Amino acid sequence: MSGPDLSKSRAYALRIRDALRGVSELRDLQFEQELDAAGYFHPPSRTQATKNTLRTIFTKTGWSSREVKAIRGIIRALVEQRGSH
């Protein structure tokens, strides 16, 4: 591999590194714990899949309309939980 192929591979490796760093930073924010406390994860059998989806959403650019709806649901759950205290 040389020239443009090497540049593409390096760029891809850097994007993966940045995405993994983003997942680590998300864990530091404890957003999953906040969402759990707000009752966001339902049904319980889908909790891990939902968490995986959220990690994917937060570590990429160019959200789809479905991902925007998920973010709105997250914000709504957190706001309603805060308002109930």
N, CA and C of each residue as an Amber inpcrd file, in Angstrom:
protein
   255
   0.8530000  -1.1720000   0.0000000   0.0000000   0.0000000   0.0000000
   0.9010000   1.2390000   0.0000000   0.5500000   2.1840000  -0.8630000
   1.3380000   3.4100000  -0.9190000   0.4820000   4.5550000  -1.4340000
   1.0240000   5.7460000  -1.3700000   0.3610000   6.9230000  -1.9160000
  -1.0280000   7.1450000  -1.3710000  -2.0220000   7.3210000  -2.2710000
  -3.3940000   7.6150000  -1.8510000  -4.0050000   6.5300000  -0.9620000
  -3.6700000   5.2590000  -1.2350000  -4.2220000   4.1750000  -0.4190000
  -3.7600000   4.2880000   1.0240000  -2.4980000   4.6130000   1.2170000
  -1.9650000   4.7720000   2.5680000  -2.6280000   5.9550000   3.2630000
  -2.8430000   7.0390000   2.5390000  -3.5010000   8.2220000   3.1130000
  -4.9240000   7.8960000   3.5400000  -5.6550000   7.1470000   2.7060000
  -7.0220000   6.7590000   3.0430000  -7.0420000   5.8520000   4.2650000
  -6.0970000   4.9110000   4.3300000  -6.0350000   4.0030000   5.4750000
  -5.7240000   4.7620000   6.7580000  -4.8100000   5.6950000   6.6720000
  -4.4640000   6.4960000   7.8570000  -5.6570000   7.3440000   8.2950000
  -6.3440000   7.9650000   7.3450000  -7.5150000   8.7810000   7.6760000
  -8.5870000   7.9200000   8.3290000  -8.7920000   6.7270000   7.8090000
  -9.7850000   5.8160000   8.3870000  -9.3880000   5.4240000   9.8100000
  -8.1160000   5.1090000  10.0000000  -7.6280000   4.7350000  11.3370000
  -7.8180000   5.8850000  12.3210000  -7.5860000   7.1050000  11.8720000
  -7.7740000   8.2630000  12.7450000  -9.2450000   8.4660000  13.0980000
 -10.1510000   8.2270000  12.1390000 -11.5860000   8.3390000  12.4270000
 -12.0090000   7.2930000  13.4500000 -11.4910000   6.0820000  13.3230000
 -11.8130000   5.0340000  14.2930000 -11.2930000   5.4210000  15.6720000
 -10.0670000   5.9050000  15.7240000  -9.4990000   6.3370000  17.0100000
 -10.3520000   7.4270000  17.6400000 -10.7440000   8.4020000  16.8440000
 -11.5630000   9.4970000  17.3580000 -12.9280000   9.0130000  17.8270000
 -13.5170000   8.0680000  17.0980000 -14.8130000   7.5090000  17.4950000
 -14.6930000   6.7770000  18.8190000 -13.6330000   6.0020000  18.9760000
 -13.4380000   5.2800000  20.2390000 -13.1960000   6.2440000  21.3860000
 -12.4760000   7.3010000  21.1250000 -12.2620000   8.3300000  22.1480000
 -13.5980000   8.9690000  22.5150000 -14.4420000   9.1860000  21.5170000
 -15.7620000   9.7610000  21.7640000 -16.6120000   8.8700000  22.6460000
 -16.5750000   7.5520000  22.4080000 -17.3290000   6.6170000  23.2490000
 -16.8270000   6.6900000  24.6750000 -15.5160000   6.7570000  24.8490000
 -14.9450000   6.8580000  26.1830000 -15.3980000   8.1370000  26.8750000
 -15.4090000   9.2440000  26.1440000 -15.8500000  10.5110000  26.7300000
 -17.3240000  10.4620000  27.0880000 -18.1360000   9.7750000  26.2940000
 -19.5590000   9.6440000  26.6050000 -19.7620000   8.9000000  27.9080000
 -18.9530000   7.8830000  28.1360000 -19.0610000   7.1570000  29.4100000
 -18.7650000   8.0880000  30.5750000 -17.8010000   8.9900000  30.3730000
 -17.4610000   9.9480000  31.4270000 -18.6220000  10.8810000  31.7370000
 -19.4630000  11.1570000  30.7500000 -20.6090000  12.0450000  30.9570000
 -21.7280000  11.3730000  31.7470000 -21.6940000  10.0740000  31.8370000
 -22.6880000   9.2830000  32.5640000 -24.0970000   9.4910000  32.0170000
 -24.1990000   9.7090000  30.7110000 -25.5200000   9.9410000  30.1400000
 -26.3890000   8.6960000  30.2240000 -25.7860000   7.5180000  30.1510000
 -26.5900000   6.3010000  30.2480000 -27.2270000   6.1630000  31.6310000
 -26.4940000   6.5140000  32.6640000 -27.0440000   6.4520000  34.0200000
 -28.1890000   7.4490000  34.1760000 -28.0170000   8.6290000  33.6080000
 -29.0740000   9.6390000  33.6760000 -30.3260000   9.1680000  32.9400000
 -30.1300000   8.5710000  31.7690000 -31.2740000   8.0660000  31.0100000
 -31.9460000   6.9110000  31.7230000 -31.1530000   6.0650000  32.3500000
 -31.7180000   4.9450000  33.1090000 -32.5640000   5.4690000  34.2680000
 -32.0400000   6.4670000  34.9710000 -32.7860000   7.0570000  36.0890000
 -34.0740000   7.7150000  35.6090000 -34.0640000   8.2060000  34.3590000
 -35.2460000   8.8670000  33.8000000 -36.2390000   7.8660000  33.2220000
 -35.8990000   6.5840000  33.2630000 -36.7940000   5.5680000  32.7260000
 -36.7980000   5.5040000  31.2070000 -35.7090000   5.9400000  30.5820000
 -35.6430000   6.0110000  29.1260000 -35.5760000   4.6310000  28.4670000
 -34.8920000   3.6860000  29.0860000 -34.6520000   2.3880000  28.4660000
 -35.8310000   1.4450000  28.6780000 -36.6190000   1.2910000  27.6450000
 -37.7430000   0.3600000  27.6920000 -37.9830000  -0.1650000  26.2880000
 -38.3350000  -1.3830000  26.1530000 -38.4310000  -2.4170000  27.1810000
 -37.0360000  -2.8340000  27.6620000 -36.9580000  -3.3860000  28.8510000
 -35.6520000  -3.7770000  29.4110000 -34.8510000  -4.7120000  28.4990000
 -35.5210000  -5.5300000  27.7400000 -34.8150000  -6.4700000  26.8610000
 -34.0540000  -5.7560000  25.7360000 -34.3790000  -4.4930000  25.4720000
 -33.7240000  -3.7240000  24.4050000 -32.7040000  -2.7180000  24.9370000
 -32.4580000  -2.7430000  26.2370000 -31.5680000  -1.7470000  26.8460000
 -30.1930000  -1.7280000  26.1960000 -29.5390000  -2.8730000  26.0760000
 -28.1860000  -2.8890000  25.5260000 -28.1760000  -2.4410000  24.0670000
 -29.1460000  -2.8720000  23.2940000 -29.2160000  -2.4540000  21.8910000
 -29.4160000  -0.9380000  21.7920000 -30.2480000  -0.3920000  22.6680000
 -30.4880000   1.0500000  22.6680000 -29.2190000   1.8050000  23.0480000
 -28.5030000   1.3160000  24.0460000 -27.2430000   1.9510000  24.4450000
 -26.2420000   1.9250000  23.2980000 -26.1630000   0.8020000  22.5910000
 -25.2500000   0.7090000  21.4490000 -25.6280000   1.7130000  20.3650000
 -26.9210000   1.8450000  20.1140000 -27.3920000   2.8030000  19.1130000
 -27.0280000   4.2270000  19.5120000 -27.2080000   4.5530000  20.7870000
 -26.8810000   5.9030000  21.2650000 -25.3930000   6.1870000  21.1270000
 -24.5580000   5.2140000  21.4390000 -23.1090000   5.4090000  21.2810000
 -22.7680000   5.6770000  19.8240000 -23.4210000   4.9650000  18.9310000
 -23.1830000   5.1700000  17.4990000 -23.6070000   6.5700000  17.0800000
 -24.7760000   6.9790000  17.5170000 -25.2780000   8.3110000  17.1650000
 -24.3040000   9.3970000  17.6140000 -23.8270000   9.2890000  18.8480000
 -23.0000000  10.3530000  19.4010000 -21.5730000  10.3590000  18.8820000
 -21.1770000   9.3340000  18.1540000 -19.7980000   9.2960000  17.6580000
 -19.7260000   9.4490000  16.1490000 -20.7940000   9.9360000  15.5300000
 -20.7550000  10.1550000  14.0860000 -21.3760000  11.5000000  13.7480000
 -21.1250000  11.9300000  12.5400000 -21.7340000  13.1690000  12.0620000
 -22.8090000  12.8260000  11.0430000 -23.6310000  13.7910000  10.7260000
 -24.6580000  13.5880000   9.7230000 -25.7780000  12.6830000  10.1910000
 -26.4920000  13.1040000  11.2230000 -27.5560000  12.2770000  11.7920000
 -28.7230000  12.1120000  10.8300000 -29.3190000  10.9150000  10.8620000
 -30.5310000  10.6580000  10.0860000 -31.7330000  11.2130000  10.8470000
 -32.8900000  11.2580000  10.1810000 -34.0870000  11.7530000  10.8570000
 -34.4490000  10.8470000  12.0350000 -34.2090000   9.5660000  11.9120000
 -34.4740000   8.6350000  13.0220000 -33.5700000   8.9430000  14.2200000
 -32.3120000   9.2660000  13.9440000 -31.3810000   9.5880000  15.0190000
 -31.7520000  10.9130000  15.6870000 -32.2100000  11.8670000  14.9070000
 -32.6640000  13.1410000  15.4870000 -33.8500000  12.8880000  16.4190000
 -34.7660000  12.0180000  16.0120000 -35.9090000  11.6730000  16.8700000
 -35.4320000  11.0290000  18.1710000 -34.4090000  10.1860000  18.0810000
 -33.8640000   9.5550000  19.2890000 -33.2920000  10.5980000  20.2320000
 -32.5680000  11.5720000  19.6920000 -31.9980000  12.6380000  20.5170000
 -33.1100000  13.4570000  21.1690000 -34.1620000  13.7360000  20.4140000
 -35.2970000  14.4660000  20.9980000 -35.9220000  13.6750000  22.1430000
 -36.0260000  12.3650000  21.9750000 -36.5620000  11.5170000  23.0350000
 -35.6860000  11.5260000  24.2690000 -34.3960000  11.5430000  24.0680000
 -33.4500000  11.6070000  25.1820000 -33.6540000  12.9070000  25.9500000
 -33.6840000  13.9970000  25.2380000 -33.8440000  15.3070000  25.8830000
 -35.1770000  15.3750000  26.6240000 -36.2410000  14.8890000  25.9810000
 -37.5600000  14.9010000  26.6180000 -37.5460000  14.0750000  27.9100000
 -36.9420000  12.8830000  27.8660000 -36.8820000  12.0330000  29.0610000
 -36.1340000  12.7050000  30.1920000 -35.0310000  13.3530000  29.8700000
 -34.2400000  14.0220000  30.8990000 -34.9570000  15.2510000  31.4640000
 -35.6040000  16.0150000  30.6070000 -36.3120000  17.2060000  31.0520000
 -37.4990000  16.8050000  31.9350000 -38.2450000  15.7960000  31.5050000
 -39.4100000  15.3550000  32.3070000 -38.9670000  14.8010000  33.6480000
 -37.8420000  14.0860000  33.6720000 -37.3390000  13.5360000  34.9300000
 -36.9030000  14.6520000  35.8560000 -36.2460000  15.6560000  35.3240000
 -35.7920000  16.7900000  36.1410000 -37.0000000  17.5630000  36.6820000
 -38.0370000  17.6850000  35.8680000 -39.2310000  18.4160000  36.2720000
 -40.0520000  17.7140000  37.3360000 -39.8470000  16.4030000  37.4840000
 -40.6270000  15.6560000  38.4660000 -40.0100000  15.6700000  39.8510000
 -38.8450000  16.2790000  39.9730000 -38.1840000  16.3390000  41.3010000
 -38.5750000  17.5480000  42.0710000
